[in-house]
Amino acid sequence: MKAADTRAGDLRSWFQNYPFPQDCDGLWPAALKVVEARGFPLSSSDREIAGQAATGDLAQLVSAGTKTYRTQVGGLTSSTDWSRESGTRIRLTATPAGPSTCRVRFDVVGGGVAGSETVELGPDWELDLDLLRVLDPAVATKLEAGLPPGP
């Protein structure tokens, strides 16, 4: 447990201060693909942004996921549907951090598919690392070299 806590703390420290060297609109499709690859279903319109086929109207109607929308500060946000496996979902937020840079946060929301209450569980910094692997594999490799083994 100690190595996992150390890894999580190291990732948190790094990503809280790291702006991805791309604007939010440019990296958003990759961020959506990262959460979907981890088993979190995207809304129909977000599937299209990620370059995939949209789901049908009925699937969208019963989905708890929200489509991407622009935030007041010019960033982007969206929520996935519930993962049937973990009973959690992800709220993604991309916030401009300067010219052509963006910070991304993947917050885990619990409560389960059938749960009546949702619980904010905090960020999953491993998803930021997954995004870094896609956007800048060389930097991701350097970062991982200094981390305890991950999941």
Backbone as CSV, one residue per row, in Angstrom:
resi,resn,N_x,N_y,N_z,CA_x,CA_y,CA_z,C_x,C_y,C_z
1,MET,0.817,-1.189,0.000,0.000,0.000,0.000,0.866,1.260,0.000
2,LYS,2.013,1.191,0.664,2.901,2.346,0.757,3.387,2.792,-0.627
3,ALA,3.794,1.840,-1.484,4.263,2.185,-2.824,3.141,2.811,-3.645
4,ALA,1.916,2.290,-3.512,0.774,2.833,-4.244,0.473,4.263,-3.778
5,ASP,0.553,4.505,-2.476,0.320,5.852,-1.941,1.399,6.822,-2.414
6,THR,2.644,6.349,-2.422,3.751,7.179,-2.891,3.570,7.521,-4.361
7,ARG,3.203,6.523,-5.155,2.985,6.734,-6.591,1.871,7.756,-6.801
8,ALA,0.746,7.564,-6.108,-0.387,8.484,-6.251,0.015,9.909,-5.868
9,GLY,0.757,10.052,-4.791,1.209,11.374,-4.363,2.158,12.010,-5.359
10,ASP,3.072,11.207,-5.908,4.005,11.721,-6.919,3.265,12.166,-8.178
11,LEU,2.304,11.362,-8.615,1.526,11.735,-9.798,0.721,12.999,-9.544
12,ARG,0.100,13.089,-8.379,-0.674,14.283,-8.029,0.219,15.525,-8.082
13,SER,1.366,15.457,-7.428,2.279,16.608,-7.412,2.702,17.002,-8.817
14,TRP,2.977,16.018,-9.635,3.451,16.304,-10.985,2.342,16.905,-11.843
15,PHE,1.177,16.264,-11.865,0.120,16.719,-12.770,-0.594,17.977,-12.285
16,GLN,-0.577,18.263,-10.988,-1.167,19.521,-10.538,-0.370,20.704,-11.063
17,ASN,0.899,20.502,-11.367,1.769,21.569,-11.844,2.116,21.463,-13.319
18,TYR,1.637,20.402,-13.986,2.025,20.163,-15.374,0.919,20.566,-16.337
19,PRO,1.156,21.572,-17.168,0.205,21.847,-18.234,0.609,21.047,-19.479
20,PHE,-0.338,20.321,-20.030,-0.066,19.618,-21.282,0.240,20.661,-22.346
21,PRO,1.255,20.423,-23.181,1.663,21.425,-24.179,0.771,21.395,-25.432
22,GLN,-0.518,21.540,-25.202,-1.491,21.548,-26.285,-2.730,22.270,-25.767
23,ASP,-3.447,22.949,-26.645,-4.656,23.611,-26.159,-5.729,22.581,-25.835
24,CYS,-6.692,22.994,-25.042,-7.714,22.065,-24.541,-8.513,21.427,-25.670
25,ASP,-8.886,22.212,-26.675,-9.646,21.653,-27.791,-8.831,20.591,-28.534
26,GLY,-7.536,20.814,-28.660,-6.685,19.877,-29.387,-6.479,18.550,-28.681
27,LEU,-6.406,18.569,-27.355,-6.157,17.315,-26.631,-7.432,16.597,-26.208
28,TRP,-8.581,17.266,-26.309,-9.834,16.710,-25.794,-10.202,15.345,-26.390
29,PRO,-10.100,15.138,-27.714,-10.427,13.799,-28.231,-9.571,12.695,-27.603
30,ALA,-8.299,12.968,-27.373,-7.424,11.970,-26.742,-7.847,11.708,-25.302
31,ALA,-8.254,12.743,-24.575,-8.711,12.565,-23.187,-9.960,11.683,-23.143
32,LEU,-10.874,11.905,-24.073,-12.078,11.076,-24.140,-11.732,9.620,-24.449
33,LYS,-10.802,9.410,-25.369,-10.388,8.039,-25.719,-9.746,7.333,-24.521
34,VAL,-8.993,8.069,-23.720,-8.335,7.488,-22.547,-9.370,6.931,-21.568
35,VAL,-10.424,7.693,-21.276,-11.412,7.183,-20.323,-12.223,6.035,-20.919
36,GLU,-12.504,6.115,-22.202,-13.246,5.016,-22.810,-12.412,3.732,-22.831
37,ALA,-11.112,3.863,-23.043,-10.229,2.687,-23.028,-10.202,2.019,-21.659
38,ARG,-10.492,2.778,-20.611,-10.544,2.231,-19.251,-11.923,1.681,-18.895
39,GLY,-12.850,1.653,-19.872,-14.164,1.051,-19.644,-15.257,2.002,-19.208
40,PHE,-15.053,3.307,-19.391,-16.072,4.287,-19.034,-16.791,4.731,-20.309
41,PRO,-18.071,4.392,-20.449,-18.805,4.715,-21.682,-18.995,6.224,-21.861
42,LEU,-18.767,6.685,-23.085,-18.933,8.095,-23.421,-20.353,8.361,-23.896
43,SER,-20.772,9.615,-23.790,-22.058,10.014,-24.370,-21.946,9.885,-25.880
44,SER,-23.080,9.883,-26.546,-23.108,9.711,-27.993,-22.287,10.785,-28.709
45,SER,-22.483,12.048,-28.328,-21.751,13.130,-29.004,-20.260,13.082,-28.673
46,ASP,-19.906,12.652,-27.463,-18.489,12.522,-27.116,-17.838,11.382,-27.887
47,ARG,-18.579,10.330,-28.166,-18.038,9.252,-29.014,-17.661,9.820,-30.378
48,GLU,-18.481,10.691,-30.906,-18.180,11.304,-32.210,-16.928,12.172,-32.126
49,ILE,-16.790,12.948,-31.056,-15.589,13.777,-30.871,-14.350,12.887,-30.831
50,ALA,-14.480,11.711,-30.215,-13.355,10.776,-30.098,-13.146,9.962,-31.371
51,GLY,-13.924,10.250,-32.424,-13.732,9.577,-33.708,-14.411,8.227,-33.809
52,GLN,-15.451,8.008,-33.025,-16.156,6.731,-33.039,-17.608,6.948,-33.444
53,ALA,-18.288,5.852,-33.748,-19.690,5.941,-34.136,-20.545,6.358,-32.946
54,ALA,-21.532,7.197,-33.210,-22.465,7.630,-32.164,-23.352,6.456,-31.765
55,THR,-23.858,6.511,-30.540,-24.822,5.507,-30.088,-26.213,5.949,-30.509
56,GLY,-27.178,5.079,-30.385,-28.544,5.406,-30.762,-29.217,6.330,-29.761
57,ASP,-30.374,6.832,-30.143,-31.123,7.751,-29.289,-31.518,7.114,-27.965
58,LEU,-31.912,5.836,-27.978,-32.325,5.169,-26.750,-31.153,5.046,-25.776
59,ALA,-29.980,4.678,-26.300,-28.789,4.563,-25.447,-28.455,5.914,-24.820
60,GLN,-28.591,6.978,-25.587,-28.299,8.305,-25.064,-29.324,8.720,-24.006
61,LEU,-30.550,8.329,-24.202,-31.611,8.680,-23.272,-31.393,8.066,-21.890
62,VAL,-30.908,6.831,-21.838,-30.717,6.152,-20.550,-29.311,6.341,-19.979
63,SER,-28.454,6.992,-20.703,-27.078,7.208,-20.242,-27.018,8.294,-19.178
64,ALA,-26.181,8.082,-18.158,-25.935,9.109,-17.141,-24.817,10.052,-17.574
65,GLY,-24.176,9.743,-18.693,-23.093,10.579,-19.181,-23.610,11.904,-19.716
66,THR,-22.765,12.919,-19.640,-23.119,14.225,-20.204,-22.189,14.538,-21.358
67,LYS,-22.705,15.248,-22.322,-21.874,15.610,-23.459,-20.891,16.719,-23.068
68,THR,-19.893,16.892,-23.886,-18.901,17.937,-23.668,-19.547,19.314,-23.794
69,TYR,-19.198,20.192,-22.872,-19.597,21.584,-23.016,-18.457,22.482,-22.562
70,ARG,-18.509,23.716,-23.008,-17.468,24.703,-22.711,-17.693,25.294,-21.331
71,THR,-16.613,25.438,-20.562,-16.697,26.044,-19.241,-16.586,27.565,-19.356
72,GLN,-16.861,28.254,-18.266,-16.809,29.718,-18.267,-15.410,30.259,-18.541
73,VAL,-14.381,29.477,-18.213,-13.005,29.943,-18.424,-12.441,29.484,-19.762
74,GLY,-13.293,28.918,-20.618,-12.848,28.518,-21.944,-12.336,27.099,-22.044
75,GLY,-12.479,26.318,-20.981,-12.071,24.917,-21.019,-13.225,24.033,-21.462
76,LEU,-13.095,22.752,-21.188,-14.110,21.771,-21.566,-14.386,20.851,-20.394
77,THR,-15.602,20.334,-20.330,-15.937,19.359,-19.308,-16.978,18.385,-19.843
78,SER,-16.963,17.190,-19.287,-17.895,16.133,-19.680,-17.891,15.077,-18.586
79,SER,-18.918,14.243,-18.564,-18.961,13.103,-17.635,-19.287,11.847,-18.418
80,THR,-18.653,10.762,-18.039,-18.952,9.483,-18.668,-20.199,8.876,-18.039
81,ASP,-20.672,7.815,-18.644,-21.718,7.003,-18.034,-21.042,6.131,-16.976
82,TRP,-21.840,5.416,-16.199,-21.296,4.535,-15.165,-20.569,3.359,-15.792
83,SER,-19.433,3.014,-15.228,-18.756,1.777,-15.574,-19.506,0.659,-14.862
84,ARG,-20.005,-0.283,-15.598,-20.756,-1.389,-14.995,-19.817,-2.267,-14.156
85,GLU,-18.544,-2.242,-14.479,-17.565,-3.052,-13.759,-17.196,-2.463,-12.397
86,SER,-16.931,-1.158,-12.368,-16.456,-0.532,-11.126,-17.535,0.226,-10.360
87,GLY,-18.665,0.516,-10.993,-19.694,1.300,-10.326,-19.292,2.753,-10.125
88,THR,-18.371,3.228,-10.963,-17.922,4.617,-10.899,-18.049,5.240,-12.288
89,ARG,-17.909,6.533,-12.318,-17.867,7.256,-13.585,-16.783,8.313,-13.486
90,ILE,-16.450,8.934,-14.597,-15.385,9.935,-14.627,-15.946,11.268,-15.110
91,ARG,-15.581,12.331,-14.390,-15.854,13.696,-14.853,-14.522,14.268,-15.325
92,LEU,-14.430,14.598,-16.585,-13.218,15.152,-17.171,-13.342,16.663,-17.216
93,THR,-12.270,17.347,-16.893,-12.244,18.801,-16.993,-10.899,19.222,-17.565
94,ALA,-10.953,20.013,-18.617,-9.743,20.569,-19.228,-9.800,22.085,-19.039
95,THR,-8.741,22.644,-18.459,-8.714,24.068,-18.138,-7.492,24.708,-18.789
96,PRO,-7.685,25.790,-19.560,-6.530,26.468,-20.151,-5.542,26.901,-19.071
97,ALA,-4.250,26.691,-19.356,-3.203,27.043,-18.392,-2.250,28.083,-18.965
98,GLY,-2.613,28.667,-20.084,-1.769,29.638,-20.761,-1.896,29.418,-22.255
99,PRO,-1.113,30.149,-23.036,-1.179,29.988,-24.485,-0.812,28.555,-24.901
100,SER,-1.712,27.899,-25.575,-1.491,26.546,-26.108,-1.094,25.524,-25.046
101,THR,-1.588,25.694,-23.814,-1.368,24.696,-22.767,-2.679,24.459,-22.027
102,CYS,-2.771,23.289,-21.411,-4.017,22.896,-20.773,-3.742,21.932,-19.628
103,ARG,-4.463,22.094,-18.541,-4.426,21.127,-17.438,-5.674,20.265,-17.538
104,VAL,-5.515,18.971,-17.278,-6.637,18.040,-17.370,-6.772,17.319,-16.039
105,ARG,-8.009,17.173,-15.606,-8.295,16.454,-14.367,-9.396,15.435,-14.644
106,PHE,-9.177,14.233,-14.167,-10.128,13.143,-14.302,-10.632,12.798,-12.898
107,ASP,-11.808,13.280,-12.533,-12.355,13.020,-11.205,-13.243,11.787,-11.219
108,VAL,-13.051,10.932,-10.226,-13.847,9.717,-10.088,-15.073,10.033,-9.239
109,VAL,-16.224,9.592,-9.713,-17.486,9.762,-9.000,-18.024,8.371,-8.704
110,GLY,-18.300,8.099,-7.432,-18.827,6.797,-7.033,-20.313,6.860,-6.780
111,GLY,-20.857,5.749,-6.405,-22.276,5.665,-6.118,-22.918,4.514,-6.849
112,GLY,-22.234,4.051,-7.854,-22.693,2.865,-8.559,-23.808,3.118,-9.533
113,VAL,-24.013,2.137,-10.365,-25.028,2.215,-11.400,-26.411,2.382,-10.781
114,ALA,-26.685,1.643,-9.709,-28.009,1.687,-9.094,-28.048,2.570,-7.848
115,GLY,-26.913,3.172,-7.506,-26.856,3.987,-6.296,-27.685,5.246,-6.424
116,SER,-28.303,5.648,-5.350,-29.130,6.852,-5.383,-28.315,8.096,-5.069
117,GLU,-27.160,7.921,-4.461,-26.310,9.050,-4.109,-24.975,8.925,-4.811
118,THR,-24.464,10.030,-5.276,-23.127,10.008,-5.850,-22.154,10.559,-4.821
119,VAL,-20.932,10.072,-4.883,-19.894,10.456,-3.944,-18.656,10.847,-4.745
120,GLU,-18.141,12.041,-4.474,-16.915,12.486,-5.128,-15.743,11.747,-4.508
121,LEU,-15.012,10.983,-5.316,-13.895,10.192,-4.805,-12.541,10.831,-5.091
122,GLY,-12.529,11.916,-5.854,-11.281,12.614,-6.135,-10.678,12.230,-7.464
123,PRO,-9.536,12.822,-7.781,-8.921,12.606,-9.082,-8.229,11.244,-9.208
124,ASP,-8.201,10.739,-10.429,-7.439,9.543,-10.769,-6.263,10.005,-11.628
125,TRP,-5.127,10.210,-10.983,-3.954,10.744,-11.679,-3.370,9.743,-12.659
126,GLU,-3.704,8.458,-12.520,-3.246,7.454,-13.492,-3.828,7.747,-14.875
127,LEU,-5.041,8.317,-14.921,-5.624,8.679,-16.213,-4.850,9.823,-16.857
128,ASP,-4.354,10.770,-16.045,-3.489,11.812,-16.597,-2.226,11.194,-17.187
129,LEU,-1.681,10.198,-16.510,-0.502,9.511,-17.030,-0.836,8.790,-18.334
130,ASP,-1.997,8.162,-18.409,-2.425,7.532,-19.662,-2.492,8.560,-20.788
131,LEU,-3.025,9.744,-20.489,-3.111,10.798,-21.499,-1.721,11.269,-21.908
132,LEU,-0.818,11.402,-20.952,0.552,11.805,-21.266,1.230,10.770,-22.157
133,ARG,0.955,9.484,-21.914,1.524,8.423,-22.763,1.096,8.593,-24.222
134,VAL,-0.121,9.081,-24.417,-0.637,9.295,-25.774,-0.046,10.562,-26.388
135,LEU,-0.036,11.640,-25.626,0.354,12.938,-26.168,1.859,13.172,-26.217
136,ASP,2.595,12.615,-25.261,4.048,12.828,-25.216,4.721,11.611,-24.579
137,PRO,4.850,10.526,-25.349,5.397,9.282,-24.792,6.780,9.431,-24.156
138,ALA,7.624,10.288,-24.700,8.979,10.452,-24.144,8.926,11.029,-22.727
139,VAL,8.108,12.045,-22.522,7.971,12.636,-21.184,7.338,11.628,-20.233
140,ALA,6.347,10.869,-20.714,5.705,9.854,-19.874,6.710,8.802,-19.426
141,THR,7.575,8.382,-20.322,8.599,7.388,-19.981,9.538,7.910,-18.905
142,LYS,9.961,9.166,-19.026,10.833,9.771,-18.008,10.131,9.865,-16.660
143,LEU,8.873,10.273,-16.677,8.110,10.375,-15.434,7.970,9.018,-14.780
144,GLU,7.595,8.011,-15.550,7.391,6.668,-15.002,8.667,6.056,-14.452
145,ALA,9.802,6.419,-15.010,11.078,5.868,-14.534,11.336,6.215,-13.068
146,GLY,10.778,7.351,-12.621,10.982,7.765,-11.228,9.861,7.406,-10.286
147,LEU,8.887,6.658,-10.773,7.729,6.297,-9.949,7.823,4.861,-9.443
148,PRO,7.203,4.583,-8.292,7.048,3.177,-7.886,6.154,2.471,-8.898
149,PRO,6.243,1.135,-8.988,5.401,0.400,-9.947,3.926,0.721,-9.743
150,GLY,3.199,0.739,-10.867,1.777,1.075,-10.816,0.858,-0.109,-10.949
151,PRO,-0.410,0.224,-11.109,-1.415,-0.831,-11.213,-1.266,-1.661,-12.484
